[in-house]
Amino acid sequence: MAKPLLLIVDDIFVNRMLLSEIAKDIGCEYKVASNGKEAIEKLAEFNFDMVLMDIEMPVMNGLETTRYIRTKFDDKSSKIPIIALTAHNPNDFFDEFNSAGFDELLTKPYMLSKIKEVVERFCKKLV
């Protein structure tokens, strides 16, 4: 069985590295992007199983990027699971996250167990 392919989108290098290590630890392959524009380019090039999307980024933030994916991509790509990653209190932003089209929201700091559970649930593959 093929390993799930994740797209990790975060403008902070250390966060990308941490998420990359978590992806490796749970048996996933991954690509990284540092903003929403790069994420859209990668999504057009590769068949990802899931996107881990930071919210606060320059160029194109996570909300804008998710709305773009949900409305501008073809049927299969527009339905990819997108997990919001944020340091914000989710109760303060739930409606905005929900209306943007995120499938799940995880708060920072990242926990291996939470990310593994989300990847397993949405990718429906053993990792």
N, C-alpha and C positions, 0 to 999 in steps of 0.2 A: 504494500500500500504506500502510495506517495506521501511524503511529509507535507503537512499544510504549509502554504507559502503566505507569510504575513508581510504587510506593508507597514512599516513603522514610520510615523510622521511626527517629528518634533524638531523645533528650531534649536534646541539646546543639545550640543554634542554629547555631554555626559548622559543625558536622558536617553539619547539614541543608543549609546554604548550599553547602558544598563538594560534597556529593553531588548537589545540584540543578544546580550548574554542570557537573559531570561528565555528568549525564543530558542536559543541553542539548548539550554538546560531542559526545556520541555519537548525537545525533538522537532522543532519547526525550522524551516528555512525562512529567510527574510531578505527584504530589500529595505533601504532607508531613504527618506526624503526629509529635507529641512524646512519645507513650507508647503502650503496647499498647491501651489502651481507645480512644483516638482512632483507632488503626489499624483496629480491629474495626469502628468506626462507618464509616470510609471504605470498607472492604472491602464493607460491606453496601450502600453507595451507588454505587460505581463498579466497572466491570469491568477490573481491573488485569491486566497480563500477568506481573508479578513484584513481589515485596516484598523490599526491602533492609532488614533488621531488626537494629537494635542489640540487644545482649543486656542490658546494664545500664541500666535505666530505672526511674523511679519509677512509681507507680500500678499498672502491669502490665508486667513485664519481657518480654524477647524470648522466653524459654523458655515462660513461661506463655501468652503471646499465640499463639505457634506451636502449642502443644498445643491451645488453644481453637479455632484455625482448622481444624486437622486433624480435630477431633472434633465440632465444633458447626455447621460450615458445610455447605451442600449439596455434592453430589458435585463439581461443577465448581470451586467456590470453595475447597473443602477441598484440592484438588490443585494450587493455584497454587504456582509455584516460590517458595520463601522462602530467601533467602540471609542467613545469620547474619553480622553484622559485629561483630568483637570485638578488643579489645586483649590479651585473654588468650592464653596459649600454647594452641594448639588441641589439642596432645597431652594437656594436663591435663583438658580438658573434652570430648574427642571423643565419648565414650559418651553424655554428657548431651545434647550437641547432636544427635547422631544419633537418640537415642530421642525427642527432642522433635519430630522430623519435618522438620528443615532439609534442603534439597537440596544446599547447599554452604556452606562457611564461608570467609570472607575476613577476613584480619587487618588491623588498622590499623597504619601509616598507609595510606590509600587510594591505590591506583595506578590511573590511568586505564586502562592496558592490561588489568589484571586484571578490572576492573569491566566494561569493554567486552566482553571475551571471555566472561564469565559471562552478560551480557545477551544477546549474540548466540546463545550456545549454548542458553539456556533459552527465549528468546522465539521462536527459530527464524524470525526476520524480519531482513531487512537493516536496519541502522540507520545 
